Amino acid sequence: MARQVITKSLKETHDVARGFYSWLTQQPNGSGTGHIVCLRGDLGAGKTSFTQGLALAMGVEDNITSPTFVLMKKYKGLNEKNLVHFDVYRLENSKDLEPLRFEEYVGNLNNIVVVEWPEKIGEALPAHAHTVLFKFIDENTREITLPYE
Protein backbone atom coordinates (compact mmCIF):
# COMPACT_ATOMS: atom_id res chain seq x y z
CA MET A 1 0.00 0.00 0.00
CA ALA A 2 1.55 3.25 -1.20
CA ARG A 3 0.49 6.69 -2.31
CA GLN A 4 1.93 8.52 -5.31
CA VAL A 5 1.96 12.31 -5.35
CA ILE A 6 3.07 14.64 -8.15
CA THR A 7 4.71 17.88 -7.06
CA LYS A 8 5.42 20.82 -9.33
CA SER A 9 7.32 23.13 -6.96
CA LEU A 10 9.61 23.18 -3.95
CA LYS A 11 6.70 24.35 -1.80
CA GLU A 12 4.58 21.38 -2.88
CA THR A 13 7.44 18.99 -2.06
CA HIS A 14 7.79 20.63 1.36
CA ASP A 15 4.04 20.29 1.91
CA VAL A 16 4.16 16.57 1.06
CA ALA A 17 7.03 16.17 3.53
CA ARG A 18 5.04 17.96 6.24
CA GLY A 19 2.15 15.55 5.68
CA PHE A 20 4.56 12.63 5.81
CA TYR A 21 5.97 13.95 9.10
CA SER A 22 2.46 14.06 10.60
CA TRP A 23 1.92 10.45 9.53
CA LEU A 24 5.40 9.35 10.67
CA THR A 25 5.06 10.73 14.19
CA GLN A 26 1.89 8.69 14.66
CA GLN A 27 3.75 5.45 13.83
CA PRO A 28 5.40 3.34 16.52
CA ASN A 29 9.17 3.50 16.66
CA GLY A 30 11.11 0.30 16.27
CA SER A 31 12.08 -1.28 19.53
CA GLY A 32 14.57 1.11 21.08
CA THR A 33 15.11 3.24 17.99
CA GLY A 34 14.03 6.52 16.52
CA HIS A 35 12.16 6.82 13.26
CA ILE A 36 14.18 5.89 10.16
CA VAL A 37 13.29 7.37 6.76
CA CYS A 38 14.99 6.06 3.63
CA LEU A 39 14.90 8.32 0.58
CA ARG A 40 15.46 6.58 -2.76
CA GLY A 41 15.75 8.27 -6.13
CA ASP A 42 18.12 9.59 -8.74
CA LEU A 43 20.29 12.67 -8.33
CA GLY A 44 18.12 15.77 -8.42
CA ALA A 45 14.89 13.87 -7.75
CA GLY A 46 13.95 15.85 -4.63
CA LYS A 47 15.38 13.93 -1.67
CA THR A 48 17.04 16.92 -0.02
CA SER A 49 14.03 19.15 -0.77
CA PHE A 50 11.83 16.59 0.98
CA THR A 51 14.24 16.60 3.95
CA GLN A 52 13.92 20.40 4.09
CA GLY A 53 10.15 19.95 4.38
CA LEU A 54 10.61 17.46 7.23
CA ALA A 55 12.88 19.96 8.97
CA LEU A 56 10.26 22.70 8.60
CA ALA A 57 7.64 20.39 10.11
CA MET A 58 9.99 19.68 13.03
CA GLY A 59 10.65 23.37 13.70
CA VAL A 60 14.30 23.22 12.60
CA GLU A 61 15.49 26.77 11.96
CA ASP A 62 18.78 25.92 10.22
CA ASN A 63 19.22 25.90 6.46
CA ILE A 64 19.10 22.26 5.32
CA THR A 65 21.63 21.29 2.67
CA SER A 66 22.70 17.91 1.39
CA PRO A 67 25.46 16.35 3.49
CA THR A 68 27.01 14.79 0.36
CA PHE A 69 30.59 15.61 1.29
CA VAL A 70 30.34 15.59 5.09
CA LEU A 71 28.05 12.49 5.02
CA MET A 72 25.96 13.50 8.06
CA LYS A 73 24.40 16.61 9.57
CA LYS A 74 22.38 16.90 12.77
CA TYR A 75 19.73 19.55 13.37
CA LYS A 76 17.82 20.45 16.54
CA GLY A 77 14.06 20.65 16.20
CA LEU A 78 11.32 21.47 18.66
CA ASN A 79 10.34 19.25 21.60
CA GLU A 80 13.81 17.75 21.97
CA LYS A 81 13.54 16.09 18.55
CA ASN A 82 16.56 15.94 16.25
CA LEU A 83 16.77 15.51 12.51
CA VAL A 84 19.84 13.48 11.58
CA HIS A 85 20.45 13.61 7.84
CA PHE A 86 22.79 11.06 6.24
CA ASP A 87 23.82 11.08 2.58
CA VAL A 88 25.69 7.81 2.10
CA TYR A 89 26.16 8.06 -1.66
CA ARG A 90 29.95 8.09 -1.28
CA LEU A 91 30.14 5.05 1.01
CA GLU A 92 31.10 1.63 -0.26
CA ASN A 93 29.07 -0.34 2.30
CA SER A 94 27.60 -0.27 5.80
CA LYS A 95 31.00 -0.82 7.46
CA ASP A 96 31.87 2.73 6.46
CA LEU A 97 29.10 3.98 8.79
CA GLU A 98 30.95 3.11 11.98
CA PRO A 99 32.91 6.38 12.30
CA LEU A 100 29.67 8.30 11.71
CA ARG A 101 28.04 6.72 14.81
CA PHE A 102 25.04 5.65 12.72
CA GLU A 103 23.84 3.03 15.22
CA GLU A 104 23.98 5.57 18.04
CA TYR A 105 21.81 8.03 16.11
CA VAL A 106 19.36 5.31 15.08
CA GLY A 107 19.19 4.12 18.68
CA ASN A 108 18.07 7.50 20.03
CA LEU A 109 14.28 7.73 20.37
CA ASN A 110 14.46 11.52 19.96
CA ASN A 111 15.95 11.26 16.48
CA ILE A 112 14.36 11.12 13.09
CA VAL A 113 17.10 9.68 10.91
CA VAL A 114 16.89 10.41 7.19
CA VAL A 115 19.09 8.37 4.86
CA GLU A 116 19.67 9.34 1.25
CA TRP A 117 20.95 6.46 -0.93
CA PRO A 118 19.97 3.72 1.57
CA GLU A 119 20.76 0.99 -0.94
CA LYS A 120 24.45 1.58 -0.14
CA ILE A 121 23.97 0.46 3.48
CA GLY A 122 20.95 -1.83 3.26
CA GLU A 123 22.06 -4.35 5.87
CA ALA A 124 22.54 -1.59 8.47
CA LEU A 125 18.94 -0.40 8.22
CA PRO A 126 16.32 -1.63 10.67
CA ALA A 127 13.38 -3.58 9.23
CA HIS A 128 10.94 -0.88 10.37
CA ALA A 129 12.54 1.86 8.23
CA HIS A 130 10.07 3.79 6.07
CA THR A 131 10.99 4.26 2.41
CA VAL A 132 9.98 7.21 0.24
CA LEU A 133 10.66 6.97 -3.51
CA PHE A 134 11.42 9.92 -5.79
CA LYS A 135 11.24 10.13 -9.55
CA PHE A 136 12.42 13.10 -11.62
CA ILE A 137 9.79 13.91 -14.25
CA ASP A 138 11.07 17.27 -15.51
CA GLU A 139 12.79 20.37 -14.15
CA ASN A 140 9.83 21.27 -11.93
CA THR A 141 7.92 17.99 -11.58
CA ARG A 142 8.59 15.09 -9.24
CA GLU A 143 6.71 11.90 -8.45
CA ILE A 144 6.92 10.97 -4.77
CA THR A 145 5.77 7.56 -3.57
CA LEU A 146 4.91 7.49 0.13
CA PRO A 147 4.68 4.30 2.24
CA TYR A 148 0.99 4.80 3.07
CA GLU A 149 -2.28 5.52 1.29
Disulfide bonds with the S-S distance in Angstrom:
none
